[in-house]
Amino acid sequence: MDIEQSNEPRMSGRGDGGALVRVERRRNWSDEEKLAILKETTVPGAIVSAVARRHSVGTGQLYTWRKQLLRGAMAGFVPVELASSSPAAKAREVGRIEVRGRCGLTVLV
């Protein structure tokens, strides 16, 4: 059985003899949009599938974007600005490192 592949609109059969035509399109998400959607998935209690549904994106796409983001973050150096420690630092904060990114993400070590 031959399966034809083309970029033409797909036609689905209907019971009344007519045909439904679906045109599939590819969306282009900006980096800012991707990052905003990924941030929603990191909110405590967020359900990835619910976020995906809300934005009409598959969960697999979200995980792909997450991998791409991590790969990009691990690919190079990020500028870090060191600030002097305040003398009133609490004892439990000694040795704590806080890195704040331009996109609003904060990493605590």
N, C-alpha and C positions, 0 to 999 in steps of 0.2 A: 504494500500500500504506500503510495507516494504522498508525502505531506508537503504542500507548497508553502513557502514562506515568502511574504512580501510585506511592504509597508502600506499596502492598500487598506482602507477601512474594512473591518471584519463585519460579516453579516451573520445574524442569528436567525434561525427559523422561528416563525410564530405559528400558532395553531390555525389562524384564519387565512393562511396562505401569503401573508405579507412578510416583510423582512425588517428587522431592526438593524440599524447601522450604528456601530460604535466606532468612534475615532479615538484611538489611544494616543496620548501625547506624553512627552517626557518633560518634566518640570526642571527648571534650573533654580536651585536654592543658592542664595548668597551665603558667604561664610558667616555673616552676622546672623542670618536666619537659622542656619544649622546650629550655631553655638547657642542661640536662645532656646531652641528646641531641646538640645542636649542638656542645658542647665535645668530645664523643667524636670528631666529624668533624675536629677541628683537631689531634688527636694526630698527631705525625709517623708516617707510614706507614699511617694509617687509610684505609680504603676506604669511601667514602660509601655505596655500595650494600650493603656488609656491615653497616654500622651501621643502615641503614634496615631491612634484613631482620631484624636482631636485635630491633628494636623494632616490627616489623610496620607500618612506615610506608613510603610511596613516596618515592623519591629526589626527585621533584618537590616533595613536601611539605616536605622538608628545605630545599631551595633557596628555597621560598616563605618559610619561617620565617627563613632567613638574611637574605633581602631585607627582611623586616619588622623584624628586629633592627637592621640597618644603617640603615634609614629612621628608626627610632625614635632611634637614637644620633645621627643627623645632624640631627634635628628641633629640638633645643634645646641648652641649655648644661648642662654637667656641672660640679658643684662640684670645684674643684681646691685642694688644700692644698699650699702651698709650704713646703719645709723648707730650712733653711740648709745650705749645702754644707760638708761636713767638710773640714778643712785637709789631711787625708791622702788626698784624692781622687787616683786614678791619672791620669796624663797622658792616657791613651786615653779616660777617662770624662769629660773636660772637654767641656762642651756637650751631654752626654747628658741626655735628659729621660725620666723614667720615670713613667708614670701607672698607678696601681693602682685598679681599680674594685671596688665592694662585692661584685660577683659572682665575684671571683677572677681576672678577666682583667687582664693587665698589658700596657701598650703602651709600647714603647721607641722613642724617636726620637733 
